[in-house]
Amino acid sequence: MGERIVIEAHLDASPERGFAAFTSTDELAHWWWPHLPDTTYAFDPHPGGRYEIRSAAAGIGIEGEVVRLAPPRSLLLTWRWLNDGIAGPEEQVRITFRPDGDGTHVTVDHLLDDASDSGDGIREGWEAVLSRLQELFAPR
């Protein structure tokens, strides 16, 4: 395995709400890629369940399998980036949620497959989606 990318964020929401935002098809649609209106979302939240987020117009997506769930503390997934329908190598993503004051500390730990990949694109992608998730839960 290659480099490990770790991204952290604070949510103004409970761990239960943060966990649900990652594991519910309806919730994902509110924050993952809302700027890509043709994006389709599927998430089967149980071990062995599949998930897929895909934008045909942008030619990108992700797919994988739920390896382990421990609501509302953690989620372990396989991950394949899709570029014009072609799947990249299988990687592993662990997402953890822990209480942090009145909110939740979220950590995304993405283990890259290819040691030569700098992970810059993956890091930027996770930072962007987590920023949108923070906005979703921001006090109004």
C-alpha positions as CSV (number, residue, x, y, z in Angstrom):
1,M,0.0,0.0,0.0
2,G,1.0,3.6,-0.5
3,E,0.7,6.9,1.2
4,R,-1.9,7.6,3.9
5,I,-4.0,10.8,3.5
6,V,-5.6,12.0,6.8
7,I,-8.1,14.8,6.7
8,E,-9.9,16.2,9.8
9,A,-12.9,18.4,10.3
10,H,-15.2,19.6,13.0
11,L,-19.0,19.3,12.5
12,D,-21.6,21.3,14.4
13,A,-23.6,18.1,14.7
14,S,-23.7,15.0,16.8
15,P,-21.7,11.9,15.8
16,E,-25.1,10.2,15.0
17,R,-25.9,13.0,12.5
18,G,-22.4,13.0,11.0
19,F,-22.5,9.2,10.6
20,A,-25.9,9.4,9.0
21,A,-24.7,12.1,6.5
22,F,-22.1,9.6,5.2
23,T,-24.4,6.5,5.1
24,S,-27.7,7.8,3.8
25,T,-28.3,8.2,0.1
26,D,-30.6,11.1,0.7
27,E,-28.1,12.9,3.0
28,L,-25.1,12.4,0.7
29,A,-27.0,14.2,-2.1
30,H,-27.2,17.3,0.1
31,W,-23.4,17.8,0.4
32,W,-21.2,15.4,-1.6
33,W,-21.4,16.8,-5.1
34,P,-24.5,19.1,-5.1
35,H,-22.7,21.3,-7.8
36,L,-23.0,18.4,-10.2
37,P,-26.7,18.1,-10.6
38,D,-26.7,14.8,-12.5
39,T,-24.9,13.0,-9.7
40,T,-26.5,9.7,-8.6
41,Y,-26.1,8.3,-5.1
42,A,-26.5,4.8,-3.7
43,F,-25.4,3.6,-0.3
44,D,-26.4,0.2,1.2
45,P,-25.3,0.7,4.9
46,H,-24.4,-2.8,6.0
47,P,-21.2,-4.9,5.9
48,G,-20.9,-6.2,2.3
49,G,-23.2,-3.4,1.0
50,R,-22.2,-1.4,-2.0
51,Y,-22.1,2.3,-2.5
52,E,-21.7,4.4,-5.6
53,I,-21.5,8.2,-6.3
54,R,-21.4,9.1,-9.9
55,S,-21.7,12.1,-12.2
56,A,-22.0,11.1,-15.9
57,A,-21.7,14.6,-17.1
58,A,-18.4,15.1,-15.3
59,G,-17.2,11.6,-16.1
60,I,-16.2,10.9,-12.5
61,G,-17.4,8.8,-9.5
62,I,-16.5,6.5,-6.7
63,E,-17.6,3.0,-5.8
64,G,-16.9,0.5,-3.2
65,E,-18.1,-1.8,-0.5
66,V,-18.9,-1.3,3.1
67,V,-16.4,-3.4,5.1
68,R,-17.4,-2.5,8.6
69,L,-19.8,-0.1,10.4
70,A,-19.8,0.8,14.0
71,P,-22.6,3.5,14.3
72,P,-22.0,6.2,15.1
73,R,-18.2,5.9,15.7
74,S,-16.7,4.5,12.5
75,L,-17.1,3.4,8.9
76,L,-14.6,1.3,6.9
77,L,-15.0,1.3,3.1
78,T,-13.2,0.0,0.0
79,W,-12.8,2.8,-2.5
80,R,-12.3,2.9,-6.3
81,W,-12.2,6.2,-8.2
82,L,-14.0,6.1,-11.5
83,N,-12.7,8.2,-14.3
84,D,-14.9,8.0,-17.5
85,G,-16.2,4.7,-16.2
86,I,-12.8,3.2,-15.7
87,A,-12.2,2.1,-12.1
88,G,-8.9,2.8,-10.4
89,P,-7.2,0.5,-7.9
90,E,-9.0,-0.5,-4.8
91,E,-8.1,1.6,-1.7
92,Q,-9.3,1.7,1.8
93,V,-11.0,4.6,3.6
94,R,-11.8,4.7,7.4
95,I,-14.0,7.5,8.6
96,T,-14.3,8.1,12.4
97,F,-16.6,10.3,14.4
98,R,-15.9,11.3,17.9
99,P,-17.7,13.7,20.2
100,D,-15.9,17.1,20.4
101,G,-17.6,19.7,22.6
102,D,-21.0,20.4,21.2
103,G,-20.1,18.8,17.9
104,T,-18.1,16.0,16.3
105,H,-14.6,15.6,15.2
106,V,-14.5,13.7,11.8
107,T,-11.3,12.0,10.6
108,V,-11.0,10.5,7.1
109,D,-8.0,8.2,6.8
110,H,-7.5,7.2,3.1
111,L,-4.9,4.6,2.3
112,L,-3.7,5.0,-1.3
113,D,-2.9,2.0,-3.3
114,D,0.0,3.4,-5.3
115,A,3.1,4.6,-3.3
116,S,4.1,6.8,-6.2
117,D,0.8,8.8,-6.1
118,S,1.2,12.0,-4.2
119,G,-2.4,11.9,-3.2
120,D,-2.9,15.6,-3.9
121,G,-6.1,15.1,-5.8
122,I,-7.5,12.8,-3.2
123,R,-6.6,15.3,-0.4
124,E,-8.2,18.2,-2.3
125,G,-11.4,16.1,-3.0
126,W,-11.8,15.1,0.7
127,E,-11.2,18.7,1.8
128,A,-13.8,19.9,-0.6
129,V,-16.5,17.4,0.4
130,L,-15.8,17.8,4.1
131,S,-16.0,21.6,3.7
132,R,-19.5,21.2,2.2
133,L,-20.5,18.8,5.0
134,Q,-19.4,21.5,7.5
135,E,-21.5,24.0,5.7
136,L,-24.5,21.7,5.8
137,F,-24.3,21.6,9.6
138,A,-23.1,25.2,10.2
139,P,-25.3,27.2,12.6
140,R,-27.6,29.6,10.8
